[in-house]
């Protein structure tokens, strides 16, 4: 898995959101406790139901948390950028993995054993509190997703996902938002539990209405985020 043996760096760990505010001595100890790995794109870190409770800290690159249904359809949970962490659920409860994780691009990761991670939470109460808040946010997001998948049609689920990406990218003063790069249609389908053909059809409809506009080979601009919000609100009854 290791493309090389990258140097352990407490400075690099300052990019991890979970470690915000930790002192140099603490970060130095964390760096020493981690196994550092440089992985190529499309390399699996672990798969659903596999054993092992290591926690991964994504120093650079991008990874996807996903899984697959019995018929092989991908169900994508989220894409993680540099600064994210994952694998903590198995470290906390000792159970097998609940999802697959694969790198999307060359990525540098620091990997910590479950024993070292639990000891870290005991040493740093502020970090343990941040961890609890992170888990609470995860539960809230998964609850919202279950509600959306149970109550909304494909087009509204897609509109909601586009809005999420727009707000993550940043909405400009003219109420537009540039999504760059735009995820492949198959990746969007995995996020909203549908197939690629339906995503392509719905994106085409939004483009014909002028809500979406391609910019270059990989980017898409939402020309009016307010119009997309109105479409979602009309269905939700907001």
N, C-alpha and C positions, 0 to 999 in steps of 0.2 A: 504494500500500500504506500510506503513512504517513497516519494520521489527523491528525497535527500534527507539529511538530518539537520533541520534548522536550529539555530541557536536559541536557547531559552532566553526570553526577554521579558522582564517585568514592565518595561516601557511599552511593549506591544500589548500587554494586558490592560493598559489604560483605555484601550478601545472597547473593552467589554463593558456593556451597560451595567451588568450586575455588580461590577467591581468599582463603580464610581465612588470617589471619595476615600478609598482605602489608601493607607500610607505606603511609603516605599518599602518598608521592612515586610509588611504583609504581602505586598505584590511580589517581592523577591522570593518569599517562601512559597507562594502559589506557583510561581514560575518553576521553582525547583521541584515541586510536587507533580508537575505535569509532564506527560509524554508529548513531545511536539511533532506534528506530522504535516508534511506538505503533500497534498493530494492533487492529482489531475482531475479534470472535469469528468463528470458522469461516473464517479467512483462511489460505491455504497459504503456508508459508515456502519450501519447495522440494518437489520430487517425485522419486521414485525414478528413477535413471539421468540426472537433470539434471546439468549441469556447474556448477562453482562450488564453492569450498572454504571459504566463509565460516563462521565459528564463531559460534553464537548463545548469548547469556547471557540467561536469562529472569529479569528483574528483578522483574516482577509478572505475575500472570495464570496461565494454564495452557495447556499444549500437548500434543498427542498425537503420538507416533511410531508410524507405521502403514504398511501397504502393502496392495496388492490383488492377488488371484490373477487368473489369466487369465479366470475366469468371473465376476469382479467381486466376490467375497467379500472383505470386509475382514479383514486379519490384523493386529490391534493388538499392538504390542510393549510399550509402556508409556505412561502419562500422566505428564507432567513438571509439577511445581509450581514456584513461584518459588524461585530459587536453583540451578536446574539449568542445564546447558549441553548443547548438541548440535551436530552438524555437524562435529565434530572429526576423524572418520575421513577424510573427503575432504581436510581440511586437511593431514593427516599423510601420506597416500599419493598425493594428486593424482588419485584415481580419481573417477568419477561417484558421486552419492549412492546409498546402499543402501536408503533408505526415504523415505516421505513424512513431512512434519511440518506440522501444521495447528493453529492456535490454537483452544482450546475456549471461551475467554472473552477479553474485552479484555485485551491483554497489552502490557507494555513490554519491549522487547528491545534489548540492545546487540549489534551485529554487528561482528565483527572479520575483516579480510582474512586469508587463509591465511599470507601473508608476515609480517604483524604478529604472528600467533599463534605461528608457529615462532620468530620472534625473541624473543618473550616467554618461551617455554620455554627458550631458550638463556640468557637473562639471569637466569632464576629457577630454579635447580636444584631447590629444594624444590617448586615448582609442577610441574616436569617429573616428579618422583617421584610426586606426587599424581595426575598425569595417568596414569601407568603403572598405578598401583593402581586407578584408576577403570576403565581398560580391562580389567585382569585381572578385576575384579568383573563387568564386562559379559560377558566370555567365560564365566565360571562360571554366571551366571544363564541365558545362552542355552543352555549345555550342559544345565542342569537342565530347561529348557523342552523341548528336543529329546527328552530322555529321557521326560518326562511325556507329550508328544504321541505318542510311539512306543509307550508301554507302558500308559498308563492310559486307562480309559473316560471318557466325557463327564462322568458324575456325579462321579468322583473328581477330574478336572481342575477342575471347578467348585468342589468342596469345597476344593481346594488354593488356588485363587484367592481364595475367601472368607476362608480363613485368612490369606493374605498381607495382604489388606485389613484384617482384624481386628487383626493385629499392628502394621500401620502406624498405624491409628487409636488403638491403645492398649487393652489388656485391663484391665477394671476388677477390683476385689477380689472381686466376685461371679462372676468368670470370664465376664462378658458383654462385648460390644464393639459400639459404635454406629458403623455405616458411614453417614456423612452428608456429601454425598449418595450414595445408592446409584447406581452407573452404570446407564444404560439397558440393557435386556436385549440389545439388538443390540451394544452396546459390550462386554459380557461375552462374548458369543458370539465376537466378533473376537479377544478375548484367549485363548480356549481352543480356537480353531479348530473351531467348530461353528455351528449356526444358532440364531436367536432362539427358535424354537419349543421346541427341546430345553432351552435355558436356562430358559424360562418353566415348562416341565414339571418340571424338577429343583428349581427354587426353590419351586414349589408343593408338591412332596413334602416339602421341608425345613420349610416353614411348617406343613403338617399334622402333622408330627412334633414341632412345638414348638421346633425348633432356630432358626428365624427368626421374627421378629415385626416387622410394619410399625410405624413410629412416624412419624406425620405423612405429608406428601405425598411426601417424597423420601428419607426415612431408613429404614434397616432395622437392627434389633438382632439380633445373634447371641446368643441367650440363654445358651448354654453353649459356650464355645470348646473346652473339654475334650472335649465330646461330638463336635464336628466333627473335632477332632484324632484321636479314637479311630476315626472312620469312615475317615479317610485312612490311619491306621496299619494298620488291618486289611487294607486292600488292598495297601499297600506291603510288608507283612510286617515292619514295624518292631517 
